[in-house]
Each structure stands twice: as structure tokens, then as C-alpha cells.
Amino acid sequence: MTPLIDVMLVLLVIFIVAAPLMASSLRLDLPRAEGAQPSQAKDALRVAIDAEGRVFLGDETLAPADVERRLVEQARAAAQHNPATEVHLRADARVPYGRVAEVIGLLQQAGLSRIGFVTEAAGR
């Protein structure tokens, strides 16, 4: 009986540690592309757009009313810190191009021009 309790306690600890990591991950259906290589940039601003058009800055969801202000504010701060800062833009495959173009325009308005699209490898 004691070994079973020990196993259950270990599993409980694993789930307690792993649960916050699983909950904060944003699920996107990224477009597939041949030859997609991950960037090695140290300073990168992570921006994501989900299938409903919501914008995420890192893991933080931006309220629709605050998207323009917060995104430009963060991008300007990143550009002032390092003008060569890259933007890693992850957009769900179902997001209309117009929404992606709006976000790109805001980032460029803030002074960031190195924008990379994150995709999945075509073989997956």
C-alpha cells in the first residue's frame, strides 16, 4: 500500500508543476512552409494572432481596445533598446490577411522592420 501512495504523490507533484506550463501555451494552427528555419535572435518580440483575431504579446492577451496602444508602446520600447530587434509573428492559418497586415503596420509604425513569420515545417 505504501509504494502505491508514494507513486500517487509523485504523480500529483508532476501534475502540479506541469499544469501552469500547459495552461499558458497558446494553440495556433500555423501555416506550413518548406525550409522554415528557426531564428537565432536573442532579442525578439513575440506577437501572435489566434483564429478569432485576438492579438497576444508574449503570452498576454491584449484587449481589443488596447491592441494599438500596447503593441506600439512595447514595439517602440524594444526598438529604442535595440533597433535590430526581431518580431516573431505567429498567425493562425485562418486569420484574414487584413488582420495580419494591420499588426504589421502597427509594428512598422513603432520602428520595427525585422518581422519574421513563424511557420511549421511542411512535413508535420
Phi, psi and omega in degrees: 000319181298317178298325179295319178295319178298316179297317180295320178294321177296316178298321178298316179296318178300315179293324178295320180285321186279334185301313179296328179292322180285327184287331185273355183279135181267125181267120178231146173266087185287148175297154179259141181213146176286143173068019179292124180243136177292144180279150180257017183294135178280313178262108179221139175265120182265119179235137180225150176231122181272180185298333179274357179091006177288143182255137179240136175249106191069238176255004184266128176281130177268132177296144182307324181287338185257358186304307184298310183297310184291320181293316179294320180299311181293320181293320177296318179298318179293321180292324179290323179292315180209107181299341180267016180299134177268151173249126175260104183262117176250118179236134177302147183297338182268000180286131177298144182301328180301321180292319178296318180297323177299314181295318178299318179299319178296319180294319179291324177299328181278351176108007178256122182243351179269090184245123179246138178268127179271128179230173173259154177294145185296334182285350185280000000 
